[in-house]
Amino acid sequence: MSGTTMVFLIVLVSVGFGVISDLYSKYLKANKLSGLNKQESDQLKNEIAQLKDRVAVLEKIVTDEGYQVDKEIKSL
């Protein structure tokens, strides 16, 4: 094996291990973040469900005939 081939292989192996190491560290970081995102996602889903319930109650109040009459009286 010539010296040039040996240097080429050493550089190739070094760069290959560097790339693999970088990809693995990004993989671990992504897994760590996905766990945090799951907790936040569950919390946000609960908050959205609560807000939907509140909007439903508000819609019921606004579409109530008594509310409409009261609004018309106040506008006079």
N, C-alpha and C positions, 0 to 999 in steps of 0.2 A: 504494500500500500504506500503510495507516495505521500509526501508531506502535505501537499496541497489538498489531497483528498481527506487526509486526517484532520486538517484544520477545518475544512468544510463540514465534516461530520460533527466535530466538536461544537462548532457554531450552530449547526442545525439542531443538535440535541439540546443545547442550552436555550435557544429560542423556543423550541418545542415545550420544554419544561416550564419556561416562563409563561407561555401562553396558557398551558394547562393549569398552572397555579393561579393565574389571574381569573380564569373562567371558574375554577372551583371556589375561590373566595367570593366571587359575585354570586354564585349559586347559593352559598351559605348565607350571604347577606339577604338575598331575595327570600329565602325560607324564613329567616328571622323577621323580616318585614311583613311577610304574608300572615304570620301569627298575630302581629300587632294589628294589621289591617282587619283581620277577622273579628277581633274584639271591638274595634271601632265600627266595623260594619254592622255588627249585631246591635250596638248601642244606637247607631243611626237609624236602623230599621225600627227599633222600638220607639224612637222619637217621632219618626214619620207616621207610625201607626197612631200615636197619641194625637199628633196634629191633624190627621185625617178625621179622627173622632171629633175633635174640637170644631173643625170646619163643617162637619155634618150637623152638629148642634147649631152652629151659627146660621147655616142655610135654613134649618128648620125654623129658627126665630125670624129670619128675614122674610121668609115666604108665608109666615103666619098672617092671617087676615087682620088681626088686631094690631099688629105692628104696622101694617100698611095704612090702616085707618089713622092710627096715631101719628104717623109720618105726614099724612095729608093734612091733618088738623094743625100740626105744628107749622107746616109750610104756609098756612093761611095767615 
